[in-house]
């Protein structure tokens, strides 16, 4: 589960829970920079997103499984959040739903 917040016009997201409870103490040994060896729960994985019309762009998202950081874009389609991580022209889009 990822908690998304907006502070001073910048959107960020951090992991607040994992579905696989056996991984709650897992650390990101492959993560770069200040996230190296941090616990995954509590880690900020979305950084620096700025509003651009109906979307949020120009930020990054971290995959804590691989330690890779991707450029990112977020937007709403109805009640779901679309999240696209990309490198150059290659991308993958995920659909995230609001927790209940």
N, C-alpha and C positions, 0 to 999 in steps of 0.2 A: 504494500500500500504506500502510495506517495502522497504527501501533503504538499499542495501547491499554494504559495502565498505571493502577494504583490506588496512590495515595500518601496516607496519613493519611485514608483513607475517601473520597477524591475521585478520580473517574475522569477521565482526560484522554486525548486521542488526537492524535498528530502524524503528518504525512505523512513516510514514510521512503524511498519510492521511487515512481516513476511508470512506467507501462507504456510511455508515449510518451517515449522517451529524448531526442527532440529538444526536449523542454520542461524538461529537468532544471535549466536555469539561469533559468527563468521566474520573474519576481517578481510579487507581487500588488499592482498599482498601484491597484486599486479597494478594497482592504481597509481597514477602519477602524482607528483607534487604533494600538496598538503593532505591529500586523501590517502596516501600510502599507509597501509597497515591500520587504517581506521575501521571501526566496526561498521558493517554495512547498514545496520539499523541505526538511524540518526544521521546518516551521511547525506550531504547535499549532492544530488546527481544532476539536477538541472540548474544552470547558472546563466545569469546575464541576459535573460530574454527581455526584449523591448517591444512595446505595442507598435504594430504597423497595420492600421485599419482594423479588420476583424481578426487578425492573426498576431502571434508573438514570434519574433524572429531575432536573428543576430546573437543568439546564445549558444550554449553547448549542453550536451547530455552525455553522461558517463555510463557505460555499461560496467557495473561492478564485477561481473563474471569474468570479463576479459581485460578490464582496465583501460579499454579504448574510449577515447573522447570523440564525439561526433558533433558537427554543426547541427543545429536543431531549429525546427519550426513547429508551432502549436496552433491549432484552431479548433473551434467548435463546429460540429455538424449535428444540429438538433441537440439531443441530450448527451452526446458522446464527444470526448476529446480526441482529436486526431493528433498524433505526434509523429513527426518525420525526422529521423536522424540520417545525415548524409555526409558523404565525402565526394567532393567534385560533383559529378553527374550521377553517381550511384547513391541510391537511397532505399530506405525501408520505412514503411509507414505502419504504425500500430494504432489500434483503437483502444482507448482507455475509458472505463465507465466509472461513474461516481460510486464511492462506497456507501453502503447503507447502514 
